[in-house]
Amino acid sequence: MKNQREINRILTYFTQFTINMLVPIFLCSFAGYYIDGKLGTECFFVILFFVGALAGFRNIYIMVKKNIRDPKD
């Protein structure tokens, strides 16, 4: 039973990690692709891709910071 809880906890963290990282990248990339298509440019996709990656890393940092337990607890 305890083993199953640990597996579920790890799978939950992995899923949160994936969602927190990939969603901002995909949304910003799609927005950049759309803006490039409307304006006929080629730079917004790359710029917004990196903005999405930075937002994803920020989300991961916040998630890890919240889940690190104080050794005293």
Distance bins in CASP14 RR format, pairs under 12 A and 6 or more apart:
PFRMAT RR
TARGET T0000
AUTHOR 0000-0000-0000
RMODE 2
METHOD distances of the structure
MODEL  1
1 7 0 0 0 0 0 1 0 0 0 0 0
1 8 0 0 0 0 0 1 0 0 0 0 0
2 8 0 0 0 0 0 1 0 0 0 0 0
2 9 0 0 0 0 0 1 0 0 0 0 0
3 9 0 0 0 0 0 1 0 0 0 0 0
3 10 0 0 0 0 0 1 0 0 0 0 0
4 10 0 0 0 0 0 1 0 0 0 0 0
4 11 0 0 0 0 0 1 0 0 0 0 0
5 11 0 0 0 0 0 1 0 0 0 0 0
5 12 0 0 0 0 0 1 0 0 0 0 0
6 12 0 0 0 0 0 1 0 0 0 0 0
6 13 0 0 0 0 0 1 0 0 0 0 0
7 13 0 0 0 0 0 1 0 0 0 0 0
7 14 0 0 0 0 0 1 0 0 0 0 0
8 14 0 0 0 0 0 1 0 0 0 0 0
8 15 0 0 0 0 0 1 0 0 0 0 0
9 15 0 0 0 0 0 1 0 0 0 0 0
9 16 0 0 0 0 0 1 0 0 0 0 0
9 67 0 0 0 0 1 0 0 0 0 0 0
10 16 0 0 0 0 0 1 0 0 0 0 0
10 17 0 0 0 0 0 1 0 0 0 0 0
10 67 0 0 0 0 0 1 0 0 0 0 0
11 17 0 0 0 0 0 1 0 0 0 0 0
11 18 0 0 0 0 0 1 0 0 0 0 0
12 18 0 0 0 0 0 1 0 0 0 0 0
12 19 0 0 0 0 0 1 0 0 0 0 0
12 63 0 0 0 0 0 1 0 0 0 0 0
12 67 0 0 0 0 0 1 0 0 0 0 0
13 19 0 0 0 0 0 1 0 0 0 0 0
13 20 0 0 0 0 0 1 0 0 0 0 0
13 60 0 0 0 0 0 1 0 0 0 0 0
13 63 0 0 0 0 1 0 0 0 0 0 0
13 64 0 0 0 0 1 0 0 0 0 0 0
13 66 0 0 0 0 0 1 0 0 0 0 0
13 67 1 0 0 1 0 0 0 0 0 0 0
13 68 0 0 0 0 0 1 0 0 0 0 0
14 20 0 0 0 0 0 1 0 0 0 0 0
14 21 0 0 0 0 0 1 0 0 0 0 0
14 60 0 0 0 0 0 1 0 0 0 0 0
14 63 0 0 0 0 0 1 0 0 0 0 0
15 21 0 0 0 0 0 1 0 0 0 0 0
15 22 0 0 0 0 0 1 0 0 0 0 0
15 23 0 0 0 0 0 1 0 0 0 0 0
15 63 0 0 0 0 0 1 0 0 0 0 0
16 22 0 0 0 0 0 1 0 0 0 0 0
16 23 0 0 0 0 0 1 0 0 0 0 0
16 56 0 0 0 0 0 1 0 0 0 0 0
16 59 0 0 0 0 1 0 0 0 0 0 0
16 60 0 0 0 0 1 0 0 0 0 0 0
16 62 0 0 0 0 0 1 0 0 0 0 0
16 63 1 0 0 1 0 0 0 0 0 0 0
16 64 0 0 0 0 0 1 0 0 0 0 0
16 66 0 0 0 0 0 1 0 0 0 0 0
16 67 0 0 0 0 1 0 0 0 0 0 0
17 23 0 0 0 0 0 1 0 0 0 0 0
17 56 0 0 0 0 1 0 0 0 0 0 0
17 57 0 0 0 0 0 1 0 0 0 0 0
17 59 0 0 0 0 1 0 0 0 0 0 0
17 60 1 0 0 1 0 0 0 0 0 0 0
17 61 0 0 0 0 0 1 0 0 0 0 0
17 62 0 0 0 0 0 1 0 0 0 0 0
17 63 1 0 0 1 0 0 0 0 0 0 0
17 64 0 0 0 0 1 0 0 0 0 0 0
17 67 0 0 0 0 0 1 0 0 0 0 0
18 24 0 0 0 0 0 1 0 0 0 0 0
18 25 0 0 0 0 0 1 0 0 0 0 0
18 26 0 0 0 0 0 1 0 0 0 0 0
18 56 0 0 0 0 0 1 0 0 0 0 0
18 59 0 0 0 0 0 1 0 0 0 0 0
18 60 0 0 0 0 0 1 0 0 0 0 0
18 63 0 0 0 0 0 1 0 0 0 0 0
19 25 0 0 0 0 0 1 0 0 0 0 0
19 26 0 0 0 0 0 1 0 0 0 0 0
19 27 0 0 0 0 0 1 0 0 0 0 0
19 56 0 0 0 0 1 0 0 0 0 0 0
19 59 0 0 0 0 1 0 0 0 0 0 0
19 60 0 0 0 0 0 1 0 0 0 0 0
19 63 0 0 0 0 1 0 0 0 0 0 0
20 52 0 0 0 0 0 1 0 0 0 0 0
20 53 0 0 0 0 0 1 0 0 0 0 0
20 55 0 0 0 0 1 0 0 0 0 0 0
20 56 1 0 0 1 0 0 0 0 0 0 0
20 57 0 0 0 0 1 0 0 0 0 0 0
20 58 0 0 0 0 1 0 0 0 0 0 0
20 59 1 1 0 0 0 0 0 0 0 0 0
20 60 1 0 1 0 0 0 0 0 0 0 0
20 61 0 0 0 0 1 0 0 0 0 0 0
20 62 0 0 0 0 1 0 0 0 0 0 0
20 63 1 0 1 0 0 0 0 0 0 0 0
20 64 0 0 0 0 1 0 0 0 0 0 0
20 66 0 0 0 0 0 1 0 0 0 0 0
20 67 0 0 0 0 0 1 0 0 0 0 0
21 27 0 0 0 0 0 1 0 0 0 0 0
21 52 0 0 0 0 1 0 0 0 0 0 0
21 53 0 0 0 0 1 0 0 0 0 0 0
21 54 0 0 0 0 0 1 0 0 0 0 0
21 55 0 0 0 0 1 0 0 0 0 0 0
21 56 1 0 1 0 0 0 0 0 0 0 0
21 57 1 0 0 1 0 0 0 0 0 0 0
21 58 0 0 0 0 0 1 0 0 0 0 0
21 59 1 0 0 1 0 0 0 0 0 0 0
21 60 1 0 1 0 0 0 0 0 0 0 0
21 61 0 0 0 0 0 1 0 0 0 0 0
21 62 0 0 0 0 0 1 0 0 0 0 0
21 63 0 0 0 0 1 0 0 0 0 0 0
21 64 0 0 0 0 0 1 0 0 0 0 0
22 28 0 0 0 0 0 1 0 0 0 0 0
22 29 0 0 0 0 0 1 0 0 0 0 0
22 30 0 0 0 0 0 1 0 0 0 0 0
22 52 0 0 0 0 1 0 0 0 0 0 0
22 53 0 0 0 0 0 1 0 0 0 0 0
22 55 0 0 0 0 0 1 0 0 0 0 0
22 56 0 0 0 0 1 0 0 0 0 0 0
22 57 0 0 0 0 0 1 0 0 0 0 0
22 59 0 0 0 0 0 1 0 0 0 0 0
22 60 0 0 0 0 0 1 0 0 0 0 0
23 29 0 0 0 0 0 1 0 0 0 0 0
23 30 0 0 0 0 0 1 0 0 0 0 0
23 52 0 0 0 0 1 0 0 0 0 0 0
23 53 0 0 0 0 0 1 0 0 0 0 0
23 55 0 0 0 0 1 0 0 0 0 0 0
23 56 0 0 0 0 1 0 0 0 0 0 0
23 59 0 0 0 0 1 0 0 0 0 0 0
23 60 0 0 0 0 0 1 0 0 0 0 0
24 30 0 0 0 0 0 1 0 0 0 0 0
24 31 0 0 0 0 0 1 0 0 0 0 0
24 48 0 0 0 0 1 0 0 0 0 0 0
24 49 0 0 0 0 0 1 0 0 0 0 0
24 50 0 0 0 0 0 1 0 0 0 0 0
24 51 0 0 0 0 1 0 0 0 0 0 0
24 52 1 0 1 0 0 0 0 0 0 0 0
24 53 1 0 0 1 0 0 0 0 0 0 0
24 54 0 0 0 0 1 0 0 0 0 0 0
24 55 1 1 0 0 0 0 0 0 0 0 0
24 56 1 0 1 0 0 0 0 0 0 0 0
24 57 0 0 0 0 1 0 0 0 0 0 0
24 58 0 0 0 0 1 0 0 0 0 0 0
24 59 1 0 0 1 0 0 0 0 0 0 0
24 60 0 0 0 0 0 1 0 0 0 0 0
25 31 0 0 0 0 0 1 0 0 0 0 0
25 32 0 0 0 0 0 1 0 0 0 0 0
25 45 0 0 0 0 0 1 0 0 0 0 0
25 48 0 0 0 0 1 0 0 0 0 0 0
25 49 1 0 0 1 0 0 0 0 0 0 0
25 50 0 0 0 0 1 0 0 0 0 0 0
25 51 0 0 0 0 1 0 0 0 0 0 0
25 52 1 0 1 0 0 0 0 0 0 0 0
25 53 1 0 1 0 0 0 0 0 0 0 0
25 54 0 0 0 0 1 0 0 0 0 0 0
25 55 1 0 0 1 0 0 0 0 0 0 0
25 56 1 0 0 1 0 0 0 0 0 0 0
25 57 0 0 0 0 1 0 0 0 0 0 0
25 59 0 0 0 0 0 1 0 0 0 0 0
25 60 0 0 0 0 0 1 0 0 0 0 0
26 32 0 0 0 0 0 1 0 0 0 0 0
26 33 0 0 0 0 0 1 0 0 0 0 0
26 48 0 0 0 0 0 1 0 0 0 0 0
26 49 0 0 0 0 1 0 0 0 0 0 0
26 52 0 0 0 0 1 0 0 0 0 0 0
26 53 0 0 0 0 0 1 0 0 0 0 0
26 55 0 0 0 0 0 1 0 0 0 0 0
26 56 0 0 0 0 0 1 0 0 0 0 0
27 33 0 0 0 0 0 1 0 0 0 0 0
27 34 0 0 0 0 0 1 0 0 0 0 0
27 48 0 0 0 0 1 0 0 0 0 0 0
27 49 0 0 0 0 0 1 0 0 0 0 0
27 51 0 0 0 0 0 1 0 0 0 0 0
27 52 1 0 0 1 0 0 0 0 0 0 0
27 53 0 0 0 0 0 1 0 0 0 0 0
27 55 0 0 0 0 1 0 0 0 0 0 0
27 56 0 0 0 0 0 1 0 0 0 0 0
28 34 0 0 0 0 0 1 0 0 0 0 0
28 35 0 0 0 0 0 1 0 0 0 0 0
28 44 0 0 0 0 1 0 0 0 0 0 0
28 45 0 0 0 0 1 0 0 0 0 0 0
28 46 0 0 0 0 0 1 0 0 0 0 0
28 47 0 0 0 0 1 0 0 0 0 0 0
28 48 1 0 1 0 0 0 0 0 0 0 0
28 49 1 0 0 1 0 0 0 0 0 0 0
28 50 0 0 0 0 1 0 0 0 0 0 0
28 51 1 0 1 0 0 0 0 0 0 0 0
28 52 1 1 0 0 0 0 0 0 0 0 0
28 53 0 0 0 0 1 0 0 0 0 0 0
28 54 0 0 0 0 1 0 0 0 0 0 0
28 55 1 0 0 1 0 0 0 0 0 0 0
28 56 0 0 0 0 1 0 0 0 0 0 0
29 35 0 0 0 0 0 1 0 0 0 0 0
29 36 0 0 0 0 0 1 0 0 0 0 0
29 44 0 0 0 0 1 0 0 0 0 0 0
29 45 1 0 0 1 0 0 0 0 0 0 0
29 46 0 0 0 0 1 0 0 0 0 0 0
29 47 0 0 0 0 0 1 0 0 0 0 0
29 48 1 0 0 1 0 0 0 0 0 0 0
29 49 1 0 1 0 0 0 0 0 0 0 0
29 50 0 0 0 0 1 0 0 0 0 0 0
29 51 0 0 0 0 1 0 0 0 0 0 0
29 52 1 0 0 1 0 0 0 0 0 0 0
29 53 0 0 0 0 1 0 0 0 0 0 0
29 55 0 0 0 0 0 1 0 0 0 0 0
30 36 0 0 0 0 0 1 0 0 0 0 0
30 37 0 0 0 0 0 1 0 0 0 0 0
30 44 0 0 0 0 0 1 0 0 0 0 0
30 45 0 0 0 0 1 0 0 0 0 0 0
30 48 0 0 0 0 1 0 0 0 0 0 0
30 49 0 0 0 0 1 0 0 0 0 0 0
30 52 0 0 0 0 0 1 0 0 0 0 0
31 37 0 0 0 0 0 1 0 0 0 0 0
31 38 0 0 0 0 0 1 0 0 0 0 0
31 44 1 0 0 1 0 0 0 0 0 0 0
31 45 0 0 0 0 1 0 0 0 0 0 0
31 47 0 0 0 0 0 1 0 0 0 0 0
31 48 1 0 1 0 0 0 0 0 0 0 0
31 49 0 0 0 0 1 0 0 0 0 0 0
31 51 0 0 0 0 1 0 0 0 0 0 0
31 52 0 0 0 0 1 0 0 0 0 0 0
31 55 0 0 0 0 0 1 0 0 0 0 0
32 38 0 0 0 0 1 0 0 0 0 0 0
32 39 0 0 0 0 1 0 0 0 0 0 0
32 40 0 0 0 0 0 1 0 0 0 0 0
32 41 0 0 0 0 1 0 0 0 0 0 0
32 42 0 0 0 0 0 1 0 0 0 0 0
32 43 0 0 0 0 1 0 0 0 0 0 0
32 44 1 0 1 0 0 0 0 0 0 0 0
32 45 1 0 1 0 0 0 0 0 0 0 0
32 46 0 0 0 0 1 0 0 0 0 0 0
32 47 1 0 0 1 0 0 0 0 0 0 0
32 48 1 0 1 0 0 0 0 0 0 0 0
32 49 1 0 0 1 0 0 0 0 0 0 0
32 50 0 0 0 0 0 1 0 0 0 0 0
32 51 0 0 0 0 1 0 0 0 0 0 0
32 52 0 0 0 0 0 1 0 0 0 0 0
33 39 0 0 0 0 0 1 0 0 0 0 0
33 40 0 0 0 0 0 1 0 0 0 0 0
33 41 0 0 0 0 0 1 0 0 0 0 0
33 42 0 0 0 0 0 1 0 0 0 0 0
33 43 0 0 0 0 0 1 0 0 0 0 0
33 44 0 0 0 0 1 0 0 0 0 0 0
33 45 1 0 1 0 0 0 0 0 0 0 0
33 46 0 0 0 0 0 1 0 0 0 0 0
33 47 0 0 0 0 0 1 0 0 0 0 0
33 48 0 0 0 0 1 0 0 0 0 0 0
33 49 0 0 0 0 1 0 0 0 0 0 0
34 40 0 0 0 0 0 1 0 0 0 0 0
34 41 0 0 0 0 0 1 0 0 0 0 0
34 44 0 0 0 0 1 0 0 0 0 0 0
34 45 0 0 0 0 1 0 0 0 0 0 0
34 48 0 0 0 0 1 0 0 0 0 0 0
35 41 1 0 0 1 0 0 0 0 0 0 0
35 42 0 0 0 0 0 1 0 0 0 0 0
35 43 0 0 0 0 1 0 0 0 0 0 0
35 44 1 0 1 0 0 0 0 0 0 0 0
35 45 1 0 0 1 0 0 0 0 0 0 0
35 46 0 0 0 0 0 1 0 0 0 0 0
35 47 0 0 0 0 1 0 0 0 0 0 0
35 48 1 0 0 1 0 0 0 0 0 0 0
35 49 0 0 0 0 0 1 0 0 0 0 0
36 42 1 0 1 0 0 0 0 0 0 0 0
36 43 1 0 0 1 0 0 0 0 0 0 0
36 44 1 0 1 0 0 0 0 0 0 0 0
36 45 1 0 1 0 0 0 0 0 0 0 0
36 46 0 0 0 0 1 0 0 0 0 0 0
36 47 0 0 0 0 1 0 0 0 0 0 0
36 48 0 0 0 0 1 0 0 0 0 0 0
36 49 0 0 0 0 0 1 0 0 0 0 0
37 43 0 0 0 0 0 1 0 0 0 0 0
37 44 0 0 0 0 1 0 0 0 0 0 0
37 45 0 0 0 0 1 0 0 0 0 0 0
38 44 0 0 0 0 1 0 0 0 0 0 0
38 45 0 0 0 0 0 1 0 0 0 0 0
39 45 0 0 0 0 0 1 0 0 0 0 0
41 47 0 0 0 0 0 1 0 0 0 0 0
41 48 0 0 0 0 0 1 0 0 0 0 0
43 49 0 0 0 0 0 1 0 0 0 0 0
43 50 0 0 0 0 0 1 0 0 0 0 0
44 50 0 0 0 0 0 1 0 0 0 0 0
44 51 0 0 0 0 1 0 0 0 0 0 0
45 51 0 0 0 0 0 1 0 0 0 0 0
45 52 0 0 0 0 0 1 0 0 0 0 0
46 52 0 0 0 0 0 1 0 0 0 0 0
46 53 0 0 0 0 0 1 0 0 0 0 0
47 53 0 0 0 0 0 1 0 0 0 0 0
47 54 0 0 0 0 0 1 0 0 0 0 0
48 54 0 0 0 0 0 1 0 0 0 0 0
48 55 0 0 0 0 0 1 0 0 0 0 0
49 55 0 0 0 0 0 1 0 0 0 0 0
49 56 0 0 0 0 0 1 0 0 0 0 0
50 56 0 0 0 0 0 1 0 0 0 0 0
50 57 0 0 0 0 0 1 0 0 0 0 0
51 57 0 0 0 0 0 1 0 0 0 0 0
51 58 0 0 0 0 0 1 0 0 0 0 0
52 58 0 0 0 0 1 0 0 0 0 0 0
52 59 0 0 0 0 1 0 0 0 0 0 0
52 60 0 0 0 0 0 1 0 0 0 0 0
53 59 0 0 0 0 0 1 0 0 0 0 0
53 60 0 0 0 0 0 1 0 0 0 0 0
54 60 0 0 0 0 0 1 0 0 0 0 0
54 61 0 0 0 0 0 1 0 0 0 0 0
55 61 0 0 0 0 0 1 0 0 0 0 0
55 62 0 0 0 0 0 1 0 0 0 0 0
56 62 0 0 0 0 1 0 0 0 0 0 0
56 63 0 0 0 0 1 0 0 0 0 0 0
56 64 0 0 0 0 0 1 0 0 0 0 0
57 63 0 0 0 0 0 1 0 0 0 0 0
57 64 0 0 0 0 0 1 0 0 0 0 0
58 64 0 0 0 0 0 1 0 0 0 0 0
58 65 0 0 0 0 0 1 0 0 0 0 0
59 65 0 0 0 0 0 1 0 0 0 0 0
59 66 0 0 0 0 0 1 0 0 0 0 0
60 66 0 0 0 0 0 1 0 0 0 0 0
60 67 0 0 0 0 0 1 0 0 0 0 0
61 67 0 0 0 0 0 1 0 0 0 0 0
61 68 0 0 0 0 0 1 0 0 0 0 0
62 68 0 0 0 0 0 1 0 0 0 0 0
END
